Amino acid sequence: MDEAAGFLHAHEDDLGARVGLGEDVAIGETGGTFVAAAVLAAVATRLTLRPDQPPRLVLLLPGFFTLTVGSLGMRGLTTLAGGYVIEGFHDLLTFVTIVTAIAVGLVFGATLAQPAGAGR
């Protein structure tokens, strides 16, 4: 193991905590999801302005499925079924918040990327 890899391996827990803390301080999980969805929609919209590109939906779907948090919703339901009501509802509330951020971010990004006068 070279010196840089050894340093990263020795400090990986500390590094992960600092990166996570920076994300929470800056915009949080929901804000980050919103920004990612907006960028995804804007890039997909701009790329499809040229006629030789694939349809917008083809460009959007892989990123959309990457952003979705279906496992969080399933975890919330199984936690509720296991009798842990507060934790289950917390997971479900987080799920709904993140899905809303994805939807609003996609609409926002697509709107920003439209050329002036398009759709009028």
N, CA, C and O atoms as CSV, one atom per row, in Angstrom:
chain,resi,resn,atom,element,x,y,z
A,1,MET,N,N,0.857,-1.176,0.000
A,1,MET,CA,C,0.000,0.000,0.000
A,1,MET,C,C,0.900,1.236,0.000
A,1,MET,O,O,1.805,1.350,0.827
A,2,ASP,N,N,0.647,2.166,-0.940
A,2,ASP,CA,C,1.478,3.358,-0.970
A,2,ASP,C,C,1.084,4.300,0.167
A,2,ASP,O,O,0.114,4.055,0.885
A,3,GLU,N,N,1.837,5.361,0.317
A,3,GLU,CA,C,1.663,6.260,1.458
A,3,GLU,C,C,0.304,6.966,1.457
A,3,GLU,O,O,-0.328,7.076,2.508
A,4,ALA,N,N,-0.153,7.444,0.299
A,4,ALA,CA,C,-1.437,8.148,0.229
A,4,ALA,C,C,-2.598,7.213,0.545
A,4,ALA,O,O,-3.511,7.581,1.284
A,5,ALA,N,N,-2.565,6.001,-0.016
A,5,ALA,CA,C,-3.630,5.035,0.254
A,5,ALA,C,C,-3.633,4.643,1.725
A,5,ALA,O,O,-4.697,4.468,2.319
A,6,GLY,N,N,-2.452,4.504,2.314
A,6,GLY,CA,C,-2.360,4.187,3.736
A,6,GLY,C,C,-2.950,5.287,4.595
A,6,GLY,O,O,-3.650,5.002,5.567
A,7,PHE,N,N,-2.678,6.550,4.251
A,7,PHE,CA,C,-3.244,7.671,5.000
A,7,PHE,C,C,-4.764,7.681,4.897
A,7,PHE,O,O,-5.450,7.849,5.905
A,8,LEU,N,N,-5.310,7.499,3.665
A,8,LEU,CA,C,-6.759,7.497,3.494
A,8,LEU,C,C,-7.405,6.349,4.246
A,8,LEU,O,O,-8.466,6.516,4.846
A,9,HIS,N,N,-6.770,5.181,4.217
A,9,HIS,CA,C,-7.323,4.033,4.927
A,9,HIS,C,C,-7.327,4.280,6.435
A,9,HIS,O,O,-8.281,3.916,7.122
A,10,ALA,N,N,-6.288,4.883,6.938
A,10,ALA,CA,C,-6.195,5.132,8.377
A,10,ALA,C,C,-7.185,6.189,8.844
A,10,ALA,O,O,-7.585,6.180,10.008
A,11,HIS,N,N,-7.589,7.100,7.962
A,11,HIS,CA,C,-8.464,8.212,8.352
A,11,HIS,C,C,-9.817,8.184,7.654
A,11,HIS,O,O,-10.490,9.212,7.587
A,12,GLU,N,N,-10.236,7.019,7.128
A,12,GLU,CA,C,-11.468,6.982,6.342
A,12,GLU,C,C,-12.705,7.318,7.173
A,12,GLU,O,O,-13.613,7.974,6.663
A,13,ASP,N,N,-12.768,6.896,8.422
A,13,ASP,CA,C,-13.930,7.218,9.242
A,13,ASP,C,C,-14.005,8.714,9.499
A,13,ASP,O,O,-15.081,9.306,9.418
A,14,ASP,N,N,-12.871,9.326,9.807
A,14,ASP,CA,C,-12.827,10.756,10.060
A,14,ASP,C,C,-13.175,11.538,8.792
A,14,ASP,O,O,-13.894,12.535,8.855
A,15,LEU,N,N,-12.667,11.087,7.644
A,15,LEU,CA,C,-12.930,11.750,6.374
A,15,LEU,C,C,-14.409,11.670,6.019
A,15,LEU,O,O,-14.998,12.663,5.591
A,16,GLY,N,N,-15.014,10.497,6.194
A,16,GLY,CA,C,-16.438,10.343,5.914
A,16,GLY,C,C,-17.294,11.215,6.809
A,16,GLY,O,O,-18.286,11.785,6.355
A,17,ALA,N,N,-16.926,11.326,8.071
A,17,ALA,CA,C,-17.687,12.169,8.990
A,17,ALA,C,C,-17.592,13.628,8.585
A,17,ALA,O,O,-18.581,14.358,8.667
A,18,ARG,N,N,-16.426,14.062,8.153
A,18,ARG,CA,C,-16.267,15.464,7.750
A,18,ARG,C,C,-17.055,15.777,6.482
A,18,ARG,O,O,-17.673,16.837,6.384
A,19,VAL,N,N,-17.038,14.864,5.511
A,19,VAL,CA,C,-17.794,15.080,4.278
A,19,VAL,C,C,-19.284,15.119,4.594
A,19,VAL,O,O,-19.989,16.003,4.108
A,20,GLY,N,N,-19.774,14.187,5.392
A,20,GLY,CA,C,-21.186,14.172,5.778
A,20,GLY,C,C,-21.574,15.413,6.532
A,20,GLY,O,O,-22.654,15.960,6.309
A,21,LEU,N,N,-20.710,15.876,7.431
A,21,LEU,CA,C,-20.996,17.092,8.194
A,21,LEU,C,C,-21.057,18.292,7.267
A,21,LEU,O,O,-21.920,19.156,7.426
A,22,GLY,N,N,-20.146,18.355,6.293
A,22,GLY,CA,C,-20.164,19.465,5.344
A,22,GLY,C,C,-21.449,19.492,4.538
A,22,GLY,O,O,-21.988,20.566,4.270
A,23,GLU,N,N,-21.950,18.320,4.146
A,23,GLU,CA,C,-23.210,18.258,3.401
A,23,GLU,C,C,-24.370,18.727,4.262
A,23,GLU,O,O,-25.217,19.491,3.800
A,24,ASP,N,N,-24.416,18.273,5.522
A,24,ASP,CA,C,-25.503,18.664,6.409
A,24,ASP,C,C,-25.489,20.157,6.695
A,24,ASP,O,O,-26.544,20.789,6.761
A,25,VAL,N,N,-24.306,20.720,6.864
A,25,VAL,CA,C,-24.194,22.144,7.158
A,25,VAL,C,C,-24.576,22.966,5.931
A,25,VAL,O,O,-25.256,23.984,6.057
A,26,ALA,N,N,-24.144,22.534,4.747
A,26,ALA,CA,C,-24.366,23.326,3.537
A,26,ALA,C,C,-25.843,23.369,3.149
A,26,ALA,O,O,-26.461,24.430,3.233
A,27,ILE,N,N,-26.424,22.244,2.725
A,27,ILE,CA,C,-27.820,22.274,2.266
A,27,ILE,C,C,-28.630,21.083,2.727
A,27,ILE,O,O,-29.847,21.071,2.545
A,28,GLY,N,N,-28.013,20.100,3.305
A,28,GLY,CA,C,-28.746,18.951,3.816
A,28,GLY,C,C,-29.087,17.937,2.737
A,28,GLY,O,O,-28.844,18.157,1.550
A,29,GLU,N,N,-29.654,16.824,3.177
A,29,GLU,CA,C,-29.975,15.725,2.268
A,29,GLU,C,C,-31.047,16.118,1.260
A,29,GLU,O,O,-30.917,15.827,0.071
A,30,THR,N,N,-32.099,16.773,1.722
A,30,THR,CA,C,-33.187,17.157,0.821
A,30,THR,C,C,-32.740,18.238,-0.157
A,30,THR,O,O,-33.094,18.185,-1.335
A,31,GLY,N,N,-31.982,19.201,0.301
A,31,GLY,CA,C,-31.470,20.243,-0.583
A,31,GLY,C,C,-30.535,19.685,-1.636
A,31,GLY,O,O,-30.579,20.092,-2.797
A,32,GLY,N,N,-29.681,18.745,-1.226
A,32,GLY,CA,C,-28.782,18.108,-2.179
A,32,GLY,C,C,-29.530,17.302,-3.223
A,32,GLY,O,O,-29.149,17.286,-4.394
A,33,THR,N,N,-30.596,16.632,-2.801
A,33,THR,CA,C,-31.421,15.874,-3.742
A,33,THR,C,C,-32.098,16.807,-4.724
A,33,THR,O,O,-32.167,16.510,-5.916
A,34,PHE,N,N,-32.605,17.944,-4.235
A,34,PHE,CA,C,-33.236,18.932,-5.105
A,34,PHE,C,C,-32.239,19.455,-6.151
A,34,PHE,O,O,-32.563,19.527,-7.336
A,35,VAL,N,N,-31.050,19.812,-5.715
A,35,VAL,CA,C,-30.041,20.343,-6.639
A,35,VAL,C,C,-29.658,19.282,-7.682
A,35,VAL,O,O,-29.521,19.598,-8.864
A,36,ALA,N,N,-29.488,18.037,-7.251
A,36,ALA,CA,C,-29.146,16.968,-8.185
A,36,ALA,C,C,-30.255,16.761,-9.213
A,36,ALA,O,O,-29.974,16.566,-10.396
A,37,ALA,N,N,-31.512,16.801,-8.772
A,37,ALA,CA,C,-32.634,16.638,-9.704
A,37,ALA,C,C,-32.713,17.809,-10.673
A,37,ALA,O,O,-32.984,17.611,-11.857
A,38,ALA,N,N,-32.480,19.023,-10.191
A,38,ALA,CA,C,-32.522,20.197,-11.069
A,38,ALA,C,C,-31.421,20.130,-12.127
A,38,ALA,O,O,-31.661,20.435,-13.296
A,39,VAL,N,N,-30.228,19.736,-11.723
A,39,VAL,CA,C,-29.115,19.612,-12.674
A,39,VAL,C,C,-29.410,18.499,-13.680
A,39,VAL,O,O,-29.161,18.658,-14.875
A,40,LEU,N,N,-29.938,17.384,-13.200
A,40,LEU,CA,C,-30.299,16.272,-14.084
A,40,LEU,C,C,-31.292,16.726,-15.153
A,40,LEU,O,O,-31.101,16.449,-16.337
A,41,ALA,N,N,-32.336,17.414,-14.743
A,41,ALA,CA,C,-33.347,17.858,-15.700
A,41,ALA,C,C,-32.790,18.905,-16.662
A,41,ALA,O,O,-33.096,18.877,-17.854
A,42,ALA,N,N,-31.987,19.813,-16.157
A,42,ALA,CA,C,-31.424,20.854,-17.015
A,42,ALA,C,C,-30.494,20.262,-18.067
A,42,ALA,O,O,-30.555,20.641,-19.237
A,43,VAL,N,N,-29.648,19.348,-17.660
A,43,VAL,CA,C,-28.711,18.724,-18.605
A,43,VAL,C,C,-29.467,17.889,-19.636
A,43,VAL,O,O,-29.164,17.949,-20.827
A,44,ALA,N,N,-30.444,17.115,-19.185
A,44,ALA,CA,C,-31.221,16.290,-20.122
A,44,ALA,C,C,-31.983,17.167,-21.109
A,44,ALA,O,O,-32.065,16.841,-22.293
A,45,THR,N,N,-32.532,18.263,-20.636
A,45,THR,CA,C,-33.282,19.166,-21.515
A,45,THR,C,C,-32.355,19.817,-22.540
A,45,THR,O,O,-32.686,19.880,-23.724
A,46,ARG,N,N,-31.202,20.297,-22.092
A,46,ARG,CA,C,-30.254,20.935,-23.014
A,46,ARG,C,C,-29.707,19.945,-24.042
A,46,ARG,O,O,-29.536,20.292,-25.211
A,47,LEU,N,N,-29.436,18.725,-23.612
A,47,LEU,CA,C,-28.892,17.741,-24.548
A,47,LEU,C,C,-29.890,17.370,-25.632
A,47,LEU,O,O,-29.490,17.051,-26.752
A,48,THR,N,N,-31.163,17.406,-25.327
A,48,THR,CA,C,-32.164,16.994,-26.314
A,48,THR,C,C,-32.578,18.126,-27.243
A,48,THR,O,O,-33.468,17.941,-28.073
A,49,LEU,N,N,-31.961,19.283,-27.124
A,49,LEU,CA,C,-32.263,20.372,-28.053
A,49,LEU,C,C,-31.717,20.069,-29.448
A,49,LEU,O,O,-32.243,20.569,-30.442
A,50,ARG,N,N,-30.678,19.261,-29.523
A,50,ARG,CA,C,-30.131,18.862,-30.817
A,50,ARG,C,C,-30.927,17.672,-31.340
A,50,ARG,O,O,-31.278,16.781,-30.567
A,51,PRO,N,N,-31.214,17.644,-32.617
A,51,PRO,CA,C,-32.053,16.574,-33.163
A,51,PRO,C,C,-31.390,15.189,-33.185
A,51,PRO,O,O,-32.089,14.180,-33.283
A,52,ASP,N,N,-30.076,15.125,-33.096
A,52,ASP,CA,C,-29.405,13.821,-33.169
A,52,ASP,C,C,-29.260,13.146,-31.804
A,52,ASP,O,O,-28.603,12.109,-31.706
A,53,GLN,N,N,-29.852,13.702,-30.762
A,53,GLN,CA,C,-29.768,13.140,-29.414
A,53,GLN,C,C,-30.972,12.256,-29.109
A,53,GLN,O,O,-32.023,12.407,-29.733
A,54,PRO,N,N,-30.832,11.337,-28.159
A,54,PRO,CA,C,-31.978,10.479,-27.784
A,54,PRO,C,C,-33.063,11.303,-27.096
A,54,PRO,O,O,-32.802,12.427,-26.668
A,55,PRO,N,N,-34.262,10.765,-26.985
A,55,PRO,CA,C,-35.341,11.494,-26.317
A,55,PRO,C,C,-34.982,11.847,-24.872
A,55,PRO,O,O,-34.181,11.165,-24.233
A,56,ARG,N,N,-35.578,12.905,-24.383
A,56,ARG,CA,C,-35.300,13.404,-23.033
A,56,ARG,C,C,-35.552,12.338,-21.975
A,56,ARG,O,O,-34.783,12.211,-21.022
A,57,LEU,N,N,-36.617,11.579,-22.138
A,57,LEU,CA,C,-36.958,10.558,-21.150
A,57,LEU,C,C,-35.856,9.510,-21.016
A,57,LEU,O,O,-35.594,9.014,-19.920
A,58,VAL,N,N,-35.219,9.177,-22.124
A,58,VAL,CA,C,-34.129,8.195,-22.099
A,58,VAL,C,C,-32.951,8.727,-21.283
A,58,VAL,O,O,-32.270,7.965,-20.596
A,59,LEU,N,N,-32.718,10.026,-21.361
A,59,LEU,CA,C,-31.629,10.626,-20.598
A,59,LEU,C,C,-32.011,10.830,-19.128
A,59,LEU,O,O,-31.146,10.781,-18.254
A,60,LEU,N,N,-33.283,11.055,-18.854
A,60,LEU,CA,C,-33.735,11.327,-17.484
A,60,LEU,C,C,-33.853,10.079,-16.616
A,60,LEU,O,O,-33.492,10.110,-15.439
A,61,LEU,N,N,-34.349,8.994,-17.173
A,61,LEU,CA,C,-34.677,7.823,-16.355
A,61,LEU,C,C,-33.510,7.244,-15.556
A,61,LEU,O,O,-33.695,6.951,-14.374
A,62,PRO,N,N,-32.321,7.062,-16.132
A,62,PRO,CA,C,-31.238,6.510,-15.297
A,62,PRO,C,C,-30.911,7.383,-14.086
A,62,PRO,O,O,-30.695,6.872,-12.988
A,63,GLY,N,N,-30.875,8.676,-14.285
A,63,GLY,CA,C,-30.614,9.578,-13.157
A,63,GLY,C,C,-31.747,9.603,-12.159
A,63,GLY,O,O,-31.515,9.686,-10.953
A,64,PHE,N,N,-32.983,9.533,-12.652
A,64,PHE,CA,C,-34.137,9.528,-11.757
A,64,PHE,C,C,-34.110,8.308,-10.850
A,64,PHE,O,O,-34.327,8.417,-9.643
A,65,PHE,N,N,-33.841,7.138,-11.441
A,65,PHE,CA,C,-33.818,5.929,-10.629
A,65,PHE,C,C,-32.639,5.923,-9.662
A,65,PHE,O,O,-32.706,5.289,-8.609
A,66,THR,N,N,-31.576,6.612,-10.003
A,66,THR,CA,C,-30.456,6.745,-9.082
A,66,THR,C,C,-30.832,7.616,-7.888
A,66,THR,O,O,-30.402,7.358,-6.764
A,67,LEU,N,N,-31.636,8.649,-8.138
A,67,LEU,CA,C,-32.029,9.561,-7.067
A,67,LEU,C,C,-33.142,9.017,-6.173
A,67,LEU,O,O,-33.250,9.431,-5.019
A,68,THR,N,N,-33.953,8.121,-6.664
A,68,THR,CA,C,-35.090,7.660,-5.869
A,68,THR,C,C,-34.635,6.875,-4.653
A,68,THR,O,O,-33.556,6.284,-4.622
A,69,VAL,N,N,-35.488,6.895,-3.671
A,69,VAL,CA,C,-35.130,6.291,-2.384
A,69,VAL,C,C,-36.176,5.264,-1.986
A,69,VAL,O,O,-36.684,5.285,-0.865
A,70,GLY,N,N,-36.494,4.367,-2.909
A,70,GLY,CA,C,-37.512,3.359,-2.643
A,70,GLY,C,C,-37.192,2.485,-1.450
A,70,GLY,O,O,-38.094,2.046,-0.735
A,71,SER,N,N,-35.916,2.230,-1.231
A,71,SER,CA,C,-35.556,1.398,-0.088
A,71,SER,C,C,-35.892,2.085,1.229
A,71,SER,O,O,-36.204,1.420,2.217
A,72,LEU,N,N,-35.829,3.414,1.246
A,72,LEU,CA,C,-36.197,4.141,2.461
A,72,LEU,C,C,-37.684,3.991,2.755
A,72,LEU,O,O,-38.072,3.836,3.913
A,73,GLY,N,N,-38.523,4.036,1.717
A,73,GLY,CA,C,-39.957,3.821,1.903
A,73,GLY,C,C,-40.256,2.410,2.372
A,73,GLY,O,O,-41.093,2.205,3.252
A,74,MET,N,N,-39.574,1.440,1.787
A,74,MET,CA,C,-39.778,0.051,2.208
A,74,MET,C,C,-39.314,-0.158,3.640
A,74,MET,O,O,-39.959,-0.868,4.412
A,75,ARG,N,N,-38.198,0.461,3.991
A,75,ARG,CA,C,-37.707,0.347,5.372
A,75,ARG,C,C,-38.706,0.956,6.352
A,75,ARG,O,O,-38.919,0.416,7.438
A,76,GLY,N,N,-39.318,2.077,5.974
A,76,GLY,CA,C,-40.331,2.688,6.832
A,76,GLY,C,C,-41.530,1.783,7.043
A,76,GLY,O,O,-42.044,1.666,8.156
A,77,LEU,N,N,-41.975,1.142,5.966
A,77,LEU,CA,C,-43.132,0.234,6.090
A,77,LEU,C,C,-42.799,-0.993,6.930
A,77,LEU,O,O,-43.609,-1.415,7.755
A,78,THR,N,N,-41.633,-1.561,6.731
A,78,THR,CA,C,-41.278,-2.740,7.524
A,78,THR,C,C,-41.037,-2.377,8.988
A,78,THR,O,O,-41.321,-3.173,9.882
A,79,THR,N,N,-40.518,-1.183,9.229
A,79,THR,CA,C,-40.344,-0.734,10.608
A,79,THR,C,C,-41.697,-0.559,11.282
A,79,THR,O,O,-41.876,-0.938,12.439
A,80,LEU,N,N,-42.659,0.022,10.545
A,80,LEU,CA,C,-44.024,0.137,11.088
A,80,LEU,C,C,-44.620,-1.230,11.370
A,80,LEU,O,O,-45.229,-1.439,12.419
A,81,ALA,N,N,-44.449,-2.158,10.447
A,81,ALA,CA,C,-44.995,-3.500,10.625
A,81,ALA,C,C,-44.343,-4.216,11.806
A,81,ALA,O,O,-44.956,-5.085,12.426
A,82,GLY,N,N,-43.104,-3.849,12.112
A,82,GLY,CA,C,-42.402,-4.445,13.239
A,82,GLY,C,C,-42.780,-3.844,14.576
A,82,GLY,O,O,-42.301,-4.291,15.618
A,83,GLY,N,N,-43.636,-2.833,14.559
A,83,GLY,CA,C,-44.100,-2.242,15.811
A,83,GLY,C,C,-43.345,-1.009,16.251
A,83,GLY,O,O,-43.625,-0.478,17.326
A,84,TYR,N,N,-42.405,-0.537,15.468
A,84,TYR,CA,C,-41.653,0.670,15.814
A,84,TYR,C,C,-42.277,1.865,15.089
A,84,TYR,O,O,-41.811,2.285,14.029
A,85,VAL,N,N,-43.323,2.388,15.679
A,85,VAL,CA,C,-44.163,3.378,15.003
A,85,VAL,C,C,-43.420,4.681,14.742
A,85,VAL,O,O,-43.459,5.196,13.625
A,86,ILE,N,N,-42.753,5.217,15.737
A,86,ILE,CA,C,-42.093,6.518,15.581
A,86,ILE,C,C,-40.993,6.444,14.530
A,86,ILE,O,O,-40.912,7.310,13.659
A,87,GLU,N,N,-40.152,5.424,14.601
A,87,GLU,CA,C,-39.082,5.273,13.615
A,87,GLU,C,C,-39.646,5.042,12.221
A,87,GLU,O,O,-39.116,5.567,11.242
A,88,GLY,N,N,-40.723,4.255,12.123
A,88,GLY,CA,C,-41.344,3.985,10.831
A,88,GLY,C,C,-41.898,5.240,10.191
A,88,GLY,O,O,-41.694,5.480,9.001
A,89,PHE,N,N,-42.609,6.050,10.987
A,89,PHE,CA,C,-43.149,7.287,10.443
A,89,PHE,C,C,-42.048,8.293,10.115
A,89,PHE,O,O,-42.186,9.082,9.180
A,90,HIS,N,N,-40.969,8.268,10.871
A,90,HIS,CA,C,-39.840,9.147,10.550
A,90,HIS,C,C,-39.250,8.783,9.187
A,90,HIS,O,O,-38.978,9.665,8.373
A,91,ASP,N,N,-39.052,7.479,8.937
A,91,ASP,CA,C,-38.528,7.037,7.641
A,91,ASP,C,C,-39.491,7.381,6.506
A,91,ASP,O,O,-39.058,7.798,5.432
A,92,LEU,N,N,-40.780,7.211,6.733
A,92,LEU,CA,C,-41.772,7.529,5.692
A,92,LEU,C,C,-41.829,9.028,5.419
A,92,LEU,O,O,-41.979,9.437,4.268
A,93,LEU,N,N,-41.713,9.851,6.456
A,93,LEU,CA,C,-41.693,11.297,6.258
A,93,LEU,C,C,-40.450,11.715,5.465
A,93,LEU,O,O,-40.527,12.571,4.584
A,94,THR,N,N,-39.318,11.110,5.782
A,94,THR,CA,C,-38.097,11.388,5.022
A,94,THR,C,C,-38.267,10.970,3.566
A,94,THR,O,O,-37.858,11.689,2.654
A,95,PHE,N,N,-38.867,9.815,3.355
A,95,PHE,CA,C,-39.133,9.317,2.004
A,95,PHE,C,C,-39.983,10.308,1.211
A,95,PHE,O,O,-39.634,10.652,0.082
A,96,VAL,N,N,-41.089,10.768,1.784
A,96,VAL,CA,C,-41.986,11.707,1.094
A,96,VAL,C,C,-41.270,13.028,0.815
A,96,VAL,O,O,-41.446,13.611,-0.255
A,97,THR,N,N,-40.471,13.500,1.759
A,97,THR,CA,C,-39.741,14.756,1.576
A,97,THR,C,C,-38.740,14.650,0.426
A,97,THR,O,O,-38.634,15.564,-0.391
A,98,ILE,N,N,-38.012,13.545,0.360
A,98,ILE,CA,C,-37.010,13.387,-0.693
A,98,ILE,C,C,-37.667,13.190,-2.055
A,98,ILE,O,O,-37.187,13.737,-3.048
A,99,VAL,N,N,-38.747,12.428,-2.125
A,99,VAL,CA,C,-39.455,12.253,-3.399
A,99,VAL,C,C,-39.993,13.597,-3.888
A,99,VAL,O,O,-39.937,13.889,-5.082
A,100,THR,N,N,-40.512,14.412,-2.976
A,100,THR,CA,C,-40.992,15.750,-3.351
A,100,THR,C,C,-39.851,16.609,-3.864
A,100,THR,O,O,-40.016,17.328,-4.849
A,101,ALA,N,N,-38.698,16.546,-3.216
A,101,ALA,CA,C,-37.540,17.325,-3.669
A,101,ALA,C,C,-37.097,16.885,-5.063
A,101,ALA,O,O,-36.705,17.720,-5.877
A,102,ILE,N,N,-37.155,15.591,-5.345
A,102,ILE,CA,C,-36.798,15.104,-6.681
A,102,ILE,C,C,-37.779,15.640,-7.719
A,102,ILE,O,O,-37.366,16.135,-8.767
A,103,ALA,N,N,-39.074,15.544,-7.430
A,103,ALA,CA,C,-40.087,15.992,-8.396
A,103,ALA,C,C,-39.971,17.489,-8.663
A,103,ALA,O,O,-39.977,17.911,-9.820
A,104,VAL,N,N,-39.868,18.287,-7.620
A,104,VAL,CA,C,-39.779,19.741,-7.798
A,104,VAL,C,C,-38.458,20.109,-8.475
A,104,VAL,O,O,-38.422,21.013,-9.310
A,105,GLY,N,N,-37.388,19.423,-8.126
A,105,GLY,CA,C,-36.099,19.690,-8.764
A,105,GLY,C,C,-36.105,19.378,-10.251
A,105,GLY,O,O,-35.524,20.122,-11.040
A,106,LEU,N,N,-36.761,18.277,-10.649
A,106,LEU,CA,C,-36.856,17.943,-12.071
A,106,LEU,C,C,-37.636,19.007,-12.837
A,106,LEU,O,O,-37.229,19.409,-13.927
A,107,VAL,N,N,-38.736,19.456,-12.284
A,107,VAL,CA,C,-39.529,20.499,-12.949
A,107,VAL,C,C,-38.742,21.805,-13.011
A,107,VAL,O,O,-38.723,22.470,-14.048
A,108,PHE,N,N,-38.100,22.172,-11.920
A,108,PHE,CA,C,-37.321,23.403,-11.856
A,108,PHE,C,C,-36.177,23.386,-12.868
A,108,PHE,O,O,-35.969,24.360,-13.591
A,109,GLY,N,N,-35.439,22.282,-12.918
A,109,GLY,CA,C,-34.317,22.180,-13.858
A,109,GLY,C,C,-34.760,22.204,-15.304
A,109,GLY,O,O,-34.120,22.835,-16.145
A,110,ALA,N,N,-35.857,21.516,-15.598
A,110,ALA,CA,C,-36.367,21.515,-16.978
A,110,ALA,C,C,-36.832,22.909,-17.379
A,110,ALA,O,O,-36.639,23.326,-18.521
A,111,THR,N,N,-37.442,23.626,-16.448
A,111,THR,CA,C,-37.905,24.982,-16.736
A,111,THR,C,C,-36.732,25.918,-16.984
A,111,THR,O,O,-36.775,26.731,-17.908
A,112,LEU,N,N,-35.692,25.815,-16.175
A,112,LEU,CA,C,-34.521,26.669,-16.352
A,112,LEU,C,C,-33.797,26.407,-17.669
A,112,LEU,O,O,-33.235,27.328,-18.262
A,113,ALA,N,N,-33.807,25.182,-18.122
A,113,ALA,CA,C,-33.026,24.811,-19.311
A,113,ALA,C,C,-33.754,25.064,-20.616
A,113,ALA,O,O,-33.144,24.981,-21.682
A,114,GLN,N,N,-35.043,25.371,-20.563
A,114,GLN,CA,C,-35.794,25.634,-21.798
A,114,GLN,C,C,-35.253,26.900,-22.466
A,114,GLN,O,O,-34.986,27.892,-21.787
A,115,PRO,N,N,-35.090,26.871,-23.785
A,115,PRO,CA,C,-34.672,28.076,-24.478
A,115,PRO,C,C,-35.748,29.167,-24.369
A,115,PRO,O,O,-36.932,28.871,-24.211
A,116,ALA,N,N,-35.328,30.392,-24.453
A,116,ALA,CA,C,-36.263,31.510,-24.336
A,116,ALA,C,C,-37.338,31.406,-25.419
A,116,ALA,O,O,-37.025,31.208,-26.592
A,117,GLY,N,N,-38.603,31.540,-25.023
A,117,GLY,CA,C,-39.717,31.507,-25.956
A,117,GLY,C,C,-40.203,30.110,-26.289
A,117,GLY,O,O,-41.162,29.973,-27.049
A,118,ALA,N,N,-39.583,29.065,-25.753
A,118,ALA,CA,C,-40.034,27.704,-26.040
A,118,ALA,C,C,-41.305,27.387,-25.279
A,118,ALA,O,O,-41.452,27.790,-24.125
A,119,GLY,N,N,-42.209,26.684,-25.896
A,119,GLY,CA,C,-43.434,26.272,-25.234
A,119,GLY,C,C,-44.474,27.360,-25.132
A,119,GLY,O,O,-45.447,27.219,-24.391
A,120,ARG,N,N,-44.288,28.445,-25.864
A,120,ARG,CA,C,-45.271,29.543,-25.806
A,120,ARG,C,C,-46.023,29.639,-27.093
A,120,ARG,O,O,-46.892,30.499,-27.239
